[in-house]
Amino acid sequence: MSIAGGEHLSQTKLFRLWPFWSSGNVSSSSNSTQNLRQCNASSSSSSSKKVSSMAMSLLLPPRRRLRLDPSSYLYFPYEPGKQVRSAVRLKNKTKSHVAFKFQTTTPKSCYMRPPGGILAPGESLIATVFKFVEQPENNEKIQDLKTKAKFKTLSLKVKEGVDYVPELFDEQKDQVVVEKILRVIFIDAERRSPILEKLEKQLAEADAELEARKKPPAEAGPRVAVEGLVIDEWKERREKYLARQQVQAVDSV
């Protein structure tokens, strides 16, 4: 009897201890499940953030590197049968060097000076646009004139010291940004207006900048070929080559 009572007591103790073991297993299982849910939630949150950032990059327009003035139109004096000029100021508003390039839908009757270049951070210049104005049909008025000429401004971030060549935009197509597409508007050349006065001021500044670029630099250093300044680079290279050949001949003797 005493043995049976002992066995019963031990079974009772084991039964009393079992709920604690069971609760510990349940608690550990619930904690692991909760941790798994948290990991899944964090992974899904990070993936959703990546997807949203990719979607935003596709939906939002690229950041502009240049500031154009005027920003949407190119104003030309209306003088049929003559070549007229317009102007647009470009300013690099970034902290990096930016290459720019112009494209037009009517290259036979329009061209820009300069057609492209590189602007340092904060640098600006005035580009001049030349266009031949055709004679109107059926005595059209200025406000009724429509032209298909458009000018696209492209920009590309480049490293300092890079020389401008148009092929830069072909080599890095994925980095090229379309800044603006400028439309052509004709204005009355004989009627004074704020637009005409602003255009004349910009053209005068563009002419002054061109004359300043034509002057050779005062300090000694490598000469830069600019429009209007003729530099016979091939002659210089040939003279240097002949000089090296003479030095080599003397050394060999």
Secondary structure as GFF3:
##gff-version 3
##sequence-region A 1 253
A	DSSP	alpha_helix	2	59	.	.	.	ID=ss1
A	DSSP	beta_strand	66	69	.	.	.	ID=ss2
A	DSSP	beta_strand	73	78	.	.	.	ID=ss3
A	DSSP	beta_strand	83	92	.	.	.	ID=ss4
A	DSSP	beta_strand	97	104	.	.	.	ID=ss5
A	DSSP	beta_strand	110	113	.	.	.	ID=ss6
A	DSSP	beta_strand	116	119	.	.	.	ID=ss7
A	DSSP	beta_strand	124	132	.	.	.	ID=ss8
A	DSSP	three_ten_helix	142	144	.	.	.	ID=ss9
A	DSSP	beta_strand	150	158	.	.	.	ID=ss10
A	DSSP	alpha_helix	168	171	.	.	.	ID=ss11
A	DSSP	three_ten_helix	173	175	.	.	.	ID=ss12
A	DSSP	beta_strand	177	188	.	.	.	ID=ss13
A	DSSP	alpha_helix	194	214	.	.	.	ID=ss14
A	DSSP	alpha_helix	233	252	.	.	.	ID=ss15
###
